[in-house]
Amino acid sequence: MLKYNAEQFNVYSDLKYFYDWKKKHNIPKREPFCTQWKNNNKIFNYIGTNHTADINSSTFLLINKIITQYKPSIVIIEGFKKKQGINPQIQERLENTEMGYAAKISKSNNIDYTGIETSDVDIYNVIKNKYKIEDIYGYCFLQLYRILYKTKHLKKREFFKNFYEVQLKRYQTYMEKIEWNHDEWFIKTFNKPFVYSKYRKYSEPNNNADALVTQKISAEWHKIRDTFNIQTLYKYLNTCDNVVYIMGQNHVFTDLKIISESFGNYNIILQ
């Protein structure tokens, strides 16, 4: 049986270390990749994506290549909750993303797909003891902003409508309810007004001493999330001999030591 050692997690820090790793392995900085492990009769392909909604992107092409070429017994996809089970309905917010695309490709090839995400409340219940609630809301705001600005190219008005009318209400179903406004919080925290189209790196994971509070929360949030996800991943790795796992690139980098401890050396596949 394959086992994992959580102490083997790469520690989140400045993304420079991740980009240095990509450079060392001749992976273009902005390109997706797949790390592939083979262990006895098992094969595991872990795709690191660029979050995008562009169907012609290298991320979409790589997902299609790996799934159709290796025909796994299960495809595990970021963004879907594990409690949704096998072949869940594609959520509207994921329809035009690489997550929705991966589900559609799996379905069209008669391959089962599933989610891996733990519930947000599980992560929040850990992190709320370490950070102020208003800063956790701030991180969630900036993280959503970074993702939606890049993947869906939302205009300012569209983004704020989505945040305050949809996302903020969703956060308040599992986080402590407080009166929260992005402008007031941003000025209080960073001593300057929020400007749409700027500050997208403020939610990148970073736990260096000089990191912003939202970057530290991001690092902690990702680490807690990855810990839960690894537990679920290894259940599939121990019951299936051919697995594809799809996550954002920095998650792959974070998990490398743990998986290599079980599987050994890996190869890198590019689009």
C-alpha positions in Angstrom: 0.0 0.0 0.0 1.3 3.5 -0.9 1.7 5.8 2.1 2.4 9.5 2.3 4.4 11.5 4.8 2.9 14.9 5.3 6.3 16.2 6.5 7.5 15.9 2.9 5.4 18.9 1.8 7.5 21.6 0.1 7.0 24.7 2.3 5.2 27.5 0.5 7.4 30.5 0.1 8.0 33.1 -2.6 6.9 31.6 -6.0 10.5 32.3 -7.1 11.4 28.8 -5.9 8.7 27.3 -8.0 9.8 29.2 -11.1 13.5 28.2 -10.4 12.3 24.6 -10.4 10.5 25.1 -13.7 13.6 26.6 -15.2 15.8 23.8 -14.0 13.5 21.3 -15.8 13.3 23.4 -18.9 9.6 24.2 -18.5 8.6 27.6 -19.9 7.6 29.9 -17.1 4.0 30.3 -18.3 3.4 26.8 -19.6 1.5 24.0 -18.0 3.2 20.6 -17.5 2.5 17.0 -16.3 4.7 15.1 -13.9 4.4 11.4 -14.5 5.3 8.7 -12.0 5.5 4.9 -12.8 5.7 2.5 -10.0 5.4 -1.3 -10.7 2.0 -1.6 -12.5 0.8 1.9 -11.5 1.0 5.1 -13.5 0.1 8.5 -12.1 -0.1 11.7 -14.2 -0.3 14.9 -12.2 -1.1 17.9 -14.5 -0.1 21.4 -13.4 -2.4 23.8 -15.1 -2.5 27.5 -15.8 -6.0 28.5 -14.7 -7.7 29.7 -17.9 -10.9 29.7 -19.8 -9.2 29.7 -23.2 -10.1 26.4 -25.0 -7.1 26.9 -27.4 -4.6 27.3 -24.5 -1.8 24.9 -23.9 -3.5 23.9 -20.6 -6.6 22.6 -22.5 -4.4 20.9 -25.1 -2.3 19.2 -22.4 -5.4 18.0 -20.5 -6.8 16.5 -23.7 -3.5 14.9 -24.5 -2.9 13.2 -21.2 -6.5 11.9 -20.7 -6.9 10.6 -24.3 -3.5 9.1 -24.5 -3.3 7.3 -21.1 -7.0 6.6 -20.7 -7.0 6.5 -16.8 -9.5 4.7 -14.7 -10.2 7.9 -12.8 -9.6 11.6 -13.4 -9.4 13.7 -10.2 -10.2 17.4 -10.8 -9.6 20.5 -8.8 -12.6 22.6 -8.1 -15.1 19.8 -7.6 -15.9 18.8 -4.0 -15.2 15.2 -3.1 -18.6 14.9 -1.4 -20.2 15.3 -4.9 -19.0 11.7 -5.7 -18.2 10.2 -9.1 -19.2 12.2 -12.3 -20.8 15.2 -10.6 -22.7 17.8 -12.5 -20.4 20.5 -13.8 -21.0 23.7 -11.7 -21.8 26.8 -13.7 -18.8 28.6 -12.3 -16.5 25.8 -13.6 -18.1 25.3 -17.0 -15.7 27.3 -19.1 -12.6 26.6 -17.1 -10.0 23.9 -17.4 -11.8 22.0 -14.7 -15.1 21.9 -16.6 -13.1 21.0 -19.8 -11.4 18.1 -18.0 -14.8 16.8 -16.9 -16.2 17.0 -20.4 -13.2 15.3 -22.0 -13.4 12.5 -19.4 -17.1 12.1 -20.0 -16.7 12.0 -23.8 -14.1 9.2 -23.4 -16.2 7.2 -20.9 -13.8 7.8 -18.1 -15.0 8.5 -14.6 -14.1 11.8 -13.0 -14.4 13.1 -9.5 -13.6 16.0 -7.2 -11.0 16.1 -4.4 -11.7 19.3 -2.6 -12.6 19.3 1.1 -15.2 21.7 2.3 -14.2 25.3 2.8 -15.5 25.2 6.4 -12.9 22.5 7.2 -10.1 24.8 6.1 -11.6 27.8 7.7 -12.0 26.0 11.0 -8.2 25.5 11.1 -7.1 28.9 9.8 -9.5 31.1 11.9 -7.4 30.5 15.0 -4.4 32.0 13.4 -5.6 35.2 11.6 -8.2 38.0 12.0 -11.5 37.3 10.4 -11.4 40.6 8.4 -8.0 39.5 6.9 -9.4 36.1 5.9 -12.2 37.9 4.1 -9.6 40.1 2.5 -7.6 37.1 1.3 -10.8 35.5 -0.2 -11.6 38.7 -2.0 -8.1 39.1 -3.4 -7.8 35.4 -4.4 -11.1 35.5 -6.2 -10.1 38.7 -7.9 -6.8 37.2 -9.1 -8.5 34.2 -10.5 -11.5 35.8 -12.2 -9.5 38.7 -13.6 -7.2 36.3 -15.3 -9.5 33.5 -16.4 -12.7 35.3 -17.2 -11.4 38.8 -17.9 -14.2 40.3 -15.9 -14.8 44.0 -16.0 -14.7 45.9 -12.8 -18.5 46.3 -12.5 -19.0 42.6 -13.3 -16.5 41.4 -10.7 -17.8 43.5 -7.8 -21.4 42.4 -8.6 -20.3 38.8 -8.5 -18.3 39.3 -5.3 -20.9 41.1 -3.2 -24.1 39.5 -4.6 -22.8 35.9 -4.9 -19.4 35.1 -3.4 -19.6 37.1 -0.2 -22.9 35.5 0.7 -21.3 32.1 0.1 -18.4 32.9 2.4 -20.8 34.0 5.1 -22.4 30.5 5.1 -19.3 29.0 6.7 -17.3 32.0 8.1 -18.2 34.3 10.9 -20.5 37.0 9.6 -19.1 40.5 9.9 -19.7 43.9 8.1 -16.9 43.9 5.5 -16.0 46.3 2.7 -13.0 45.8 0.4 -12.2 49.5 0.1 -12.1 50.1 3.9 -10.2 46.9 4.6 -7.6 47.5 1.8 -6.8 51.0 3.0 -6.6 49.9 6.6 -4.4 47.0 5.8 -2.1 48.4 3.0 -2.4 52.2 3.5 -3.6 52.8 0.0 -6.8 52.4 -2.0 -7.6 49.3 -4.0 -7.2 49.8 -7.7 -8.8 47.3 -10.1 -6.2 45.6 -12.4 -3.5 46.0 -9.8 -2.3 44.0 -6.7 -3.0 40.6 -8.2 0.1 39.2 -6.5 -1.3 40.1 -3.1 -3.0 36.7 -2.8 -0.1 34.6 -4.0 1.2 32.1 -1.4 4.2 33.3 0.4 5.3 32.6 4.0 8.5 34.6 4.1 8.9 36.9 7.0 8.3 40.0 4.9 5.2 38.6 3.1 1.9 40.4 3.2 -0.7 39.1 5.6 -2.9 37.9 2.7 0.1 36.1 1.2 0.7 34.3 4.5 -3.0 33.4 4.7 -2.7 32.1 1.1 0.2 29.9 2.0 -1.5 28.5 5.0 -4.8 28.0 3.2 -3.1 26.2 0.4 -1.1 24.0 2.8 -4.2 23.0 4.8 -6.1 22.3 1.6 -3.3 20.2 0.1 -3.1 18.2 3.2 -6.8 17.3 3.0 -6.4 16.6 -0.7 -3.4 14.3 -0.4 -5.4 12.1 2.0 -8.1 11.7 -0.6 -5.7 11.3 -3.5 -3.9 8.4 -1.8 -7.2 6.5 -1.4 -7.5 6.5 -5.2 -3.8 5.8 -5.8 -4.2 2.7 -3.6 -7.3 1.4 -5.4 -6.6 2.5 -9.0 -3.6 1.7 -11.2 -4.0 4.5 -13.6 -4.8 8.0 -12.2 -4.8 11.5 -13.6 -4.9 14.4 -11.1 -5.4 18.0 -12.3 -4.5 21.0 -10.2 -2.9 24.4 -10.5 0.8 24.3 -11.0 2.0 25.4 -7.6 0.1 22.5 -6.0 2.1 20.0 -8.1 5.3 21.7 -6.8 4.0 21.5 -3.2 3.2 17.8 -3.5 6.4 16.6 -5.3 8.3 15.4 -2.3 5.3 13.5 -0.9 4.5 11.7 -4.1 8.1 11.0 -5.0 8.6 9.4 -1.6 6.0 6.9 -2.6 6.6 6.5 -6.4 10.2 7.4 -6.9 11.5 9.5 -9.8 9.2 11.3 -12.2 9.3 12.4 -15.8 7.9 15.7 -17.1 5.5 15.8 -20.1 4.8 19.1 -21.9 2.1 19.9 -24.4 
